[in-house]
Amino acid sequence: MVSLCLDTPLGISILAGYEYGRQLWDVQASSLNINDDFTIHLSNEIEGMSSSFIDGFFAKAAETIGIENLIRRLHVISCNDYLDQHIKDILSEYM
């Protein structure tokens, strides 16, 4: 399993915005091998994500491997225990 520590600016507790999500994916995660299980580590400051950010951040991955595979392979580690399921719930709305 490969992992990525998502680098976000200090002081931001909620990630929001489709374009910001796409930008973070392009800059930090585009080289991530998503053909196997993968983990994204979030800083302790991140308390939540908007659905627009989730849509933007995972758009290219969903296009590449499909929503069902993305949900199955993705693992999110955060101090906020519900974020992993929250992200998967948002993504599953597109199935």
Summary of the structure (lengths in Angstrom):
residues: 95
radius of gyration: 11.9
end to end distance: 24.4
largest distance: 33.8
contacts: 275
relative contact order: 0.22
helix: 46%
strand: 17%
